[in-house]
């Protein structure tokens, strides 16, 4: 990573719905002339100026014009910033050139990607370039997958302290979630499904929990694609839509952490629906729900401020040792997952990289091995997340 850059953080996609929320957060938390030097970037100077004025951000905040279809403008942008924070998805359509530019320039990068086939390709194409240049490319710094990736990391750190070893089996269970997925997440989901329909290799990647761990395949993992009764939690559970990406990121984290969770690590992620007949009925209803595929929202669309601020989520992680001992932890967020919390998580991920140039070397990372406990601290102090151990 090159130390001397004009900006600490450049928000690429700052005129979009989520990009605006990130800009709003950075302005409110760090100001314009404070400890973080940041800029807003998008394709249109005129639109950037309008959005900056709408949000009440002073004219002194720098604006950068860049377009994925203009390689020169992308190179110029990545050479000016220490970290490029991009909210421009679907990444399979608009992200590859930016990853390439950052990897070549030694520029750190964070995104909100939940597209495993694209991530697999980026690792293959640009992983060695990023290692050589020192660029820390960190995928999935929003609701997918920070609460889950960092939640498992937090649990395993506690297990190491409590038991002297990691737990080989972890269950991720969403206890509650109030809010909606973003239009960008929906677009990424649809782009991934469309790619899978055309290319059997993409479908293979989507169904392989070790798709992002080149050279390593661990034990058979639970499928998590059908309602079932969870004996450990005495509750019915249903498939969770984000599990497809989160499980892959968590196995990649284990790989990048030199298998701190163990070579035999097993993880699954599901939605708790409760006990009894009512829990079973709800689990089956969730499994049959196809509304995400038919949701008409587009990137750039999202809920009102009131809806974002009234949202929340609560995720339980249950770890078990080989001899049956149990440890529990939870992660809670104080905003809706797809917008309010996501915008704060990606912003703090970028700030964490800026403030900690010693963390991680160049390469393509997931959040936990790249930033570890320092990111958890930032999320708890600034971004409304809470990580805690729970009684067994």
C-alpha positions in Angstrom: 0.0 0.0 0.0 1.3 3.5 -0.9 1.4 5.7 2.2 1.1 9.2 0.7 -2.3 9.6 -1.0 -4.5 12.7 -1.4 -7.5 10.9 0.4 -7.8 8.3 3.0 -11.2 7.1 1.7 -12.9 7.6 -1.6 -16.6 6.5 -1.7 -17.3 5.2 -5.2 -21.0 5.3 -6.0 -21.6 8.2 -3.6 -24.7 9.4 -5.5 -26.5 6.0 -5.1 -28.8 5.1 -2.2 -26.3 3.2 -0.1 -23.4 5.4 -1.2 -25.3 8.5 0.1 -25.8 6.7 3.5 -22.0 6.0 3.7 -21.3 9.7 2.9 -23.8 10.8 5.5 -22.3 8.5 8.1 -18.7 9.7 7.4 -19.8 13.3 7.5 -21.6 12.9 10.8 -18.9 10.8 12.5 -15.7 12.3 11.1 -16.6 15.7 9.6 -14.9 17.1 6.5 -11.6 18.5 7.8 -11.1 16.0 10.6 -9.1 12.9 11.2 -10.3 11.2 8.0 -9.7 12.8 4.6 -12.4 11.5 2.3 -14.0 12.3 -1.0 -17.2 11.4 -2.9 -16.9 9.8 -6.3 -19.3 8.9 -9.1 -19.8 9.3 -12.9 -21.3 12.7 -12.9 -19.8 15.9 -11.5 -23.2 17.6 -11.6 -24.9 14.8 -9.7 -22.1 14.7 -7.1 -22.5 18.4 -6.5 -26.3 18.1 -6.2 -26.1 15.2 -3.7 -23.4 16.9 -1.6 -25.6 20.0 -1.4 -28.7 17.9 -0.6 -27.0 16.3 2.3 -25.7 19.6 3.7 -22.1 18.6 3.3 -19.8 21.7 2.8 -18.5 22.5 -0.7 -15.0 21.9 0.6 -15.6 18.1 0.5 -13.7 17.0 -2.6 -15.5 15.3 -5.5 -14.0 12.8 -7.9 -15.4 11.8 -11.3 -14.8 8.2 -12.3 -16.5 5.7 -14.5 -16.0 1.9 -14.8 -16.1 2.4 -18.6 -13.3 4.8 -18.5 -10.1 3.0 -17.5 -8.1 6.3 -17.2 -10.6 7.8 -14.7 -10.5 4.6 -12.6 -6.7 4.6 -12.5 -6.7 8.2 -11.5 -9.2 7.6 -8.7 -7.4 4.6 -7.2 -4.1 6.4 -7.2 -5.6 9.3 -5.2 -7.1 7.2 -2.3 -5.7 4.9 0.3 -9.0 3.0 0.4 -11.7 2.8 -2.3 -15.1 2.1 -0.8 -17.4 0.9 -3.5 -21.2 0.5 -3.3 -21.5 0.1 -7.1 -23.1 -3.3 -7.8 -23.9 -5.8 -9.0 -20.1 -6.3 -8.8 -20.1 -9.0 -11.5 -21.3 -6.2 -13.9 -19.5 -3.2 -12.6 -16.7 -4.3 -10.2 -14.0 -6.2 -12.0 -12.1 -3.2 -13.5 -12.0 -1.5 -10.2 -10.6 -4.6 -8.4 -8.0 -4.9 -11.1 -7.1 -1.2 -10.8 -6.8 -1.3 -7.0 -4.8 -4.5 -7.1 -2.3 -3.0 -9.6 -2.0 0.3 -7.7 -1.6 -1.1 -4.2 -4.8 0.6 -3.2 -6.9 -0.9 -0.4 -10.5 -1.7 -1.3 -13.8 -2.6 0.5 -17.1 -3.5 -1.0 -20.6 -5.0 -0.2 -20.3 -8.0 -2.4 -22.4 -11.1 -2.0 -21.6 -12.7 -5.4 -19.5 -15.8 -4.8 -18.9 -16.7 -8.4 -17.5 -13.2 -9.1 -15.4 -13.3 -5.9 -14.0 -16.7 -6.9 -13.0 -15.2 -10.3 -11.4 -12.1 -8.7 -9.4 -14.2 -6.3 -8.1 -16.3 -9.2 -7.3 -13.3 -11.4 -6.0 -10.7 -9.0 -5.0 -12.4 -5.8 -1.4 -12.6 -6.7 -1.3 -9.0 -8.1 -2.8 -7.7 -4.8 -0.3 -9.7 -2.8 2.6 -8.2 -4.8 1.4 -4.6 -4.7 0.3 -4.7 -1.0 -3.4 -3.9 -1.9 -5.7 -5.2 0.8 -8.9 -6.2 -1.1 -11.7 -6.9 1.4 -14.9 -8.3 0.1 -18.3 -8.5 1.8 -18.1 -5.6 4.3 -21.9 -5.2 4.8 -24.6 -7.3 6.4 -23.2 -10.0 4.1 -20.9 -10.9 5.8 -19.6 -8.9 8.7 -22.1 -9.9 11.5 -21.6 -13.5 10.6 -17.9 -13.6 9.8 -17.0 -11.5 12.8 -19.5 -13.3 15.0 -17.9 -16.7 14.3 -14.5 -15.1 14.8 -15.6 -13.6 18.2 -17.0 -16.9 19.3 -13.9 -18.8 18.3 -11.7 -16.3 20.2 -13.8 -16.9 23.3 -13.7 -20.6 22.8 -9.9 -20.6 22.5 -9.8 -18.6 25.8 -12.4 -20.7 27.6 -11.6 -24.2 26.3 -8.0 -23.8 25.1 -9.1 -24.8 21.6 -11.6 -23.7 18.9 -14.9 -25.4 18.6 -15.2 -27.6 15.5 -19.0 -27.1 15.1 -20.8 -23.7 15.0 -24.4 -23.0 14.3 -25.3 -19.5 13.1 -29.0 -18.8 13.9 -30.8 -15.6 12.9 -33.1 -14.9 15.9 -34.7 -11.8 14.5 -34.3 -9.4 11.6 -36.4 -6.3 11.0 -35.7 -4.5 7.7 -35.3 -5.2 4.0 -32.5 -6.2 1.7 -31.2 -3.4 -0.4 -32.1 -2.9 -4.1 -28.4 -3.5 -4.8 -28.4 -6.8 -2.9 -31.5 -7.9 -4.9 -29.8 -7.0 -8.1 -26.7 -9.0 -7.1 -28.9 -11.9 -6.2 -30.7 -11.8 -9.6 -27.4 -11.3 -11.5 -26.0 -14.4 -9.7 -29.1 -16.5 -10.5 -29.0 -15.4 -14.1 -25.3 -16.3 -14.4 -26.0 -19.7 -12.8 -28.8 -20.4 -15.3 -26.4 -19.8 -18.2 -23.3 -21.5 -16.8 -23.3 -24.8 -14.9 -19.9 -23.9 -13.4 -21.4 -20.9 -11.6 -24.1 -23.2 -10.2 -21.3 -25.6 -8.9 -19.6 -22.7 -7.2 -22.9 -21.6 -5.6 -23.5 -25.0 -4.1 -19.9 -25.6 -2.9 -19.3 -24.2 0.6 -15.5 -24.2 -0.2 -15.8 -22.3 -3.4 -13.6 -19.5 -2.0 -10.9 -21.7 -0.4 -8.8 -22.7 -3.4 -6.7 -25.8 -2.6 -8.7 -26.8 0.5 -11.9 -28.8 0.9 -13.1 -29.5 4.5 -15.7 -32.0 5.8 -19.2 -32.3 4.4 -21.3 -29.3 5.6 -25.0 -29.3 6.4 -27.1 -28.3 3.3 -29.3 -25.9 5.2 -31.8 -25.8 2.3 -34.8 -27.4 4.0 -36.8 -26.7 7.2 -35.7 -28.9 10.0 -35.9 -29.3 13.8 -32.8 -28.1 15.6 -32.4 -30.4 18.7 -29.6 -28.2 20.2 -31.8 -25.1 20.2 -35.2 -26.9 20.6 -36.6 -24.9 17.7 -37.5 -25.3 14.1 -35.2 -23.6 11.6 -35.6 -22.4 8.0 -33.2 -21.7 5.2 -31.6 -18.3 5.4 -31.1 -16.5 2.1 -27.7 -15.0 3.0 -26.2 -18.3 4.0 -25.0 -19.1 0.5 -22.5 -16.3 0.7 -21.8 -16.1 4.4 -20.8 -19.7 4.8 -18.3 -19.4 1.9 -16.8 -16.3 3.5 -16.5 -17.9 6.9 -14.7 -20.9 5.4 -12.4 -18.5 3.5 -11.7 -16.7 6.8 -10.7 -20.0 8.4 -8.3 -20.7 5.5 -6.8 -17.2 5.7 -6.4 -17.6 9.5 -4.3 -20.7 8.9 -7.3 -22.9 10.0 -7.6 -21.4 13.5 -11.1 -22.9 13.6 -9.7 -26.3 12.7 -9.4 -28.4 9.5 -12.6 -30.2 10.5 -14.7 -27.0 11.0 -18.4 -27.3 10.3 -20.7 -24.3 10.0 -24.3 -23.7 8.9 -26.6 -20.8 9.0 -30.4 -20.8 9.4 -33.3 -18.7 10.6 -34.9 -19.6 13.9 -38.7 -19.9 13.6 -39.6 -21.3 17.1 -40.8 -24.6 18.5 -43.9 -26.7 18.0 -46.4 -26.8 15.1 -46.3 -23.0 14.7 -42.5 -23.0 14.3 -42.7 -25.8 11.8 -45.4 -24.0 9.8 -43.3 -20.8 9.8 -40.2 -22.7 8.7 -42.0 -24.3 5.8 -43.5 -20.9 4.8 -40.0 -19.3 4.8 -38.6 -22.2 2.7 -41.3 -21.8 0.1 -41.1 -18.0 -0.1 -39.8 -16.8 -3.5 -40.5 -13.1 -3.0 -36.8 -12.1 -3.3 -36.6 -13.4 -6.8 -39.7 -11.4 -7.8 -38.9 -8.2 -5.8 -39.1 -5.3 -8.3 -36.8 -2.9 -6.5 -33.7 -1.7 -8.3 -30.3 -0.5 -7.1 -30.6 3.0 -5.7 -34.0 2.3 -4.1 -34.6 1.9 -0.4 -36.6 2.6 2.7 -37.2 5.9 4.5 -35.0 7.1 7.3 -37.6 6.1 9.9 -37.8 2.6 8.5 -34.0 2.3 8.5 -33.7 3.5 12.1 -36.5 1.3 13.4 -34.8 -1.8 11.9 -32.5 -4.3 13.8 -31.1 -7.8 13.8 -30.1 -10.4 16.3 -27.9 -13.4 15.4 -27.0 -16.2 17.7 -23.9 -18.4 17.4 -23.7 -21.7 19.2 -20.4 -23.5 19.3 -19.9 -27.2 20.4 -16.7 -29.0 21.4 -16.1 -32.6 20.4 -17.0 -33.7 24.0 -20.3 -31.8 24.0 -19.4 -28.6 25.8 -21.2 -25.5 24.5 -20.4 -21.8 24.1 -22.8 -19.1 22.9 -22.4 -15.6 21.5 -24.6 -13.1 19.7 -24.3 -10.1 17.4 -26.9 -7.4 17.4 -27.3 -4.4 15.1 -29.3 -1.2 15.8 -30.5 -0.4 12.3 -32.1 -2.3 9.4 -29.5 -4.7 8.0 -29.6 -3.8 4.3 -29.0 -0.1 4.5 -28.6 1.6 7.9 -26.3 -1.0 9.5 -24.5 -1.9 6.2 -23.5 1.7 5.5 -21.9 2.0 8.9 -20.2 -1.4 8.7 -18.5 -0.7 5.4 -17.5 2.8 6.5 -15.9 1.5 9.7 -14.1 -1.2 7.7 -12.5 1.4 5.5 -11.5 3.5 8.5 -10.1 0.5 10.2 -7.8 -0.2 7.1 -6.8 3.5 7.0 -5.9 3.6 10.7 -4.1 0.2 10.8 -1.8 -0.1 7.8 0.0 -2.8 9.6 -3.1 -5.1 9.5 -2.8 -7.9 6.9 -0.6 -7.9 3.9 -1.6 -7.5 0.3 -4.2 -10.0 -1.0 -7.9 -10.7 -1.3 -9.4 -11.0 2.2 -12.6 -11.4 4.2 -13.2 -9.1 7.1 -12.3 -11.3 10.1 -8.7 -12.3 9.1 -8.0 -8.8 7.6 -9.1 -6.7 10.6 -10.0 -9.1 13.5 -10.6 -7.6 17.0 -9.8 -4.0 15.9 -12.8 -4.0 13.6 -15.0 -5.5 16.3 -14.0 -2.6 18.5 -14.8 0.0 15.9 -18.2 -1.6 15.1 -19.1 -1.6 18.8 -17.9 1.9 19.6 -19.1 3.6 16.4 -21.5 1.5 14.3 -24.2 0.3 16.7 -23.2 -3.4 16.8 -22.9 -5.4 19.9 -20.9 -8.6 20.3 -21.5 -10.5 23.5 -21.2 -13.9 25.1 -24.4 -15.4 26.3 -25.1 -17.9 29.1 -25.3 -21.5 28.1 
